[in-house]
Amino acid sequence: MADETSVNSQITDAVTQTNVKVVAEAPAQAIASLYQVSSHSAGLSLQNAVHSQQVLNQISSAVVSKAVALIMAIGEKP
């Protein structure tokens, strides 16, 4: 007795359509993921630039304060 199984053609069509849909959507999802990652990295780089600028402003304020203190101390007697 031969083991013969037949599959309904509607089932094979549904599976085929699902596979085609997944394969067709893969490039769009890959590009969307790429856009998200690149925009996130651009945002992080801007955050790092702002943080660096804030740190340099703090250092600049400290340097100016010390320079003014040294200038003011020029005329004082030790």
C-alpha positions as CSV (number, residue, x, y, z in Angstrom):
1,M,0.0,0.0,0.0
2,A,1.6,3.3,-1.1
3,D,1.6,6.1,1.4
4,E,0.0,8.8,-0.8
5,T,-0.9,12.1,0.9
6,S,-2.5,14.8,-1.0
7,V,-2.6,18.4,0.2
8,N,-5.4,20.7,-0.6
9,S,-4.4,23.3,-3.2
10,Q,-5.8,26.1,-1.1
11,I,-3.4,25.2,1.7
12,T,-0.4,25.2,-0.6
13,D,-1.5,28.5,-2.1
14,A,-1.8,30.0,1.4
15,V,1.7,28.8,2.4
16,T,3.1,30.1,-0.9
17,Q,1.5,33.5,-0.5
18,T,2.8,33.8,3.1
19,N,6.3,32.9,2.0
20,V,6.2,35.4,-0.8
21,K,4.8,38.1,1.5
22,V,7.7,37.5,4.0
23,V,10.3,37.6,1.3
24,A,8.8,40.7,-0.3
25,E,8.7,42.6,3.0
26,A,12.2,41.8,4.1
27,P,14.0,44.6,2.2
28,A,11.6,47.2,3.4
29,Q,12.0,46.1,7.0
30,A,15.8,46.0,6.7
31,I,15.9,49.6,5.3
32,A,13.5,50.7,8.1
33,S,15.8,49.2,10.7
34,L,18.8,50.8,9.1
35,Y,17.1,54.2,9.2
36,Q,16.2,53.8,12.9
37,V,19.8,52.8,13.8
38,S,21.3,55.6,11.8
39,S,19.0,58.2,13.3
40,H,19.6,56.9,16.7
41,S,23.4,57.1,16.3
42,A,23.1,60.7,14.9
43,G,21.1,61.6,17.9
44,L,23.7,60.1,20.2
45,S,26.5,62.0,18.5
46,L,24.5,65.3,18.9
47,Q,24.1,64.5,22.6
48,N,27.8,63.9,22.9
49,A,28.6,67.1,21.2
50,V,26.3,69.1,23.5
51,H,27.7,67.4,26.6
52,S,31.3,68.2,25.4
53,Q,30.4,71.8,24.8
54,Q,28.9,72.1,28.3
55,V,32.0,70.6,29.9
56,L,34.2,73.0,27.9
57,N,32.0,75.9,29.1
58,Q,32.5,74.9,32.7
59,I,36.2,74.6,32.3
60,S,36.3,78.0,30.5
61,S,34.4,79.6,33.4
62,A,36.9,78.1,35.9
63,V,39.8,79.4,33.9
64,V,38.4,82.9,33.6
65,S,37.6,83.0,37.3
66,K,41.2,81.9,38.2
67,A,42.7,84.4,35.7
68,V,40.6,87.3,37.1
69,A,41.7,86.3,40.6
70,L,45.3,86.3,39.6
71,I,44.9,89.7,37.9
72,M,43.2,91.1,41.0
73,A,46.0,89.8,43.2
74,I,48.8,91.5,41.3
75,G,48.6,94.8,43.3
76,E,48.2,93.1,46.7
77,K,51.1,92.8,49.1
78,P,52.1,89.3,50.2
